[in-house]
Amino acid sequence: MSSILDLSVQQLLQAADLKEKIAGLENELNQLLGSSAKTGSASGATKAPKKRGGMSAAGKAKIAAAQKARWAKVKAAKSAVKPAATPAKAAVVAKLAKKKFVMSAAAKARWAKLRATKK
């Protein structure tokens, strides 16, 4: 592209005419599209703002459904483990659950001594 200084008067007039036509066409296009913003120079002074990252509603729904499915698997696995397989195993589990903690004689003496000092 040649410099503006190298152009003839005729070429400068033609360039100015084209520039006006382009501006008129851009205004027409903006009116047609309903845009009230004026277009800037060729440098792109009026760029649309960049869209920030985000997640669509469909994406959120997919993630929520996947999480619910994972929790359903965990809960199903827990409920499958709970029932005892045989009555014998159930009796052993019940016996272990009923068993109380038995403190040794030395420990009983130690706690009795502590309680006595507090009084």
MOVENGI-V421832 format. One record per pair of residues at least 4 apart in sequence whose ideal C-beta (glycine too) atoms are under 7 Angstrom apart, sorted by sequence separation. I is the first residue (numbers start at 1). GAP is how many residues later the second one is. D is the distance in Angstrom with one decimal. If there is no record, write none. Layout:
i->I gap->GAP d->D
i->I gap->GAP d->D
//
This chain:
i->2 gap->4 d->4.5
i->7 gap->4 d->4.2
i->9 gap->4 d->6.4
i->10 gap->4 d->6.4
i->11 gap->4 d->6.3
i->12 gap->4 d->6.4
i->13 gap->4 d->6.3
i->14 gap->4 d->6.5
i->15 gap->4 d->6.3
i->16 gap->4 d->6.6
i->17 gap->4 d->6.5
i->18 gap->4 d->6.3
i->19 gap->4 d->6.5
i->20 gap->4 d->6.3
i->21 gap->4 d->6.3
i->22 gap->4 d->6.3
i->23 gap->4 d->6.5
i->24 gap->4 d->6.4
i->25 gap->4 d->6.3
i->26 gap->4 d->6.4
i->27 gap->4 d->6.4
i->28 gap->4 d->6.3
i->29 gap->4 d->6.2
i->40 gap->4 d->6.6
i->41 gap->4 d->6.1
i->55 gap->4 d->4.5
i->57 gap->4 d->6.3
i->58 gap->4 d->6.5
i->59 gap->4 d->6.6
i->60 gap->4 d->6.3
i->61 gap->4 d->6.3
i->62 gap->4 d->6.4
i->63 gap->4 d->6.4
i->64 gap->4 d->6.4
i->65 gap->4 d->6.4
i->66 gap->4 d->6.6
i->67 gap->4 d->6.5
i->68 gap->4 d->6.3
i->69 gap->4 d->6.7
i->70 gap->4 d->6.7
i->71 gap->4 d->6.2
i->72 gap->4 d->6.1
i->73 gap->4 d->6.4
i->74 gap->4 d->6.5
i->75 gap->4 d->6.4
i->76 gap->4 d->6.3
i->77 gap->4 d->6.7
i->78 gap->4 d->6.9
i->85 gap->4 d->5.8
i->87 gap->4 d->6.4
i->88 gap->4 d->6.7
i->89 gap->4 d->6.3
i->90 gap->4 d->6.3
i->91 gap->4 d->6.3
i->92 gap->4 d->6.4
i->93 gap->4 d->6.3
i->94 gap->4 d->6.4
i->95 gap->4 d->6.7
i->103 gap->4 d->4.7
i->105 gap->4 d->6.4
i->106 gap->4 d->6.4
i->107 gap->4 d->6.4
i->108 gap->4 d->6.2
i->109 gap->4 d->6.4
i->110 gap->4 d->6.6
i->111 gap->4 d->6.3
i->112 gap->4 d->6.3
i->113 gap->4 d->6.7
i->114 gap->4 d->6.6
i->115 gap->4 d->6.9
i->2 gap->5 d->6.5
i->7 gap->5 d->5.3
i->30 gap->5 d->4.4
i->40 gap->5 d->3.0
i->55 gap->5 d->5.5
i->84 gap->5 d->4.6
i->103 gap->5 d->5.3
i->40 gap->6 d->4.7
i->84 gap->6 d->4.0
i->39 gap->7 d->6.2
i->30 gap->9 d->6.9
i->37 gap->9 d->5.7
i->84 gap->9 d->6.3
i->26 gap->13 d->4.9
//
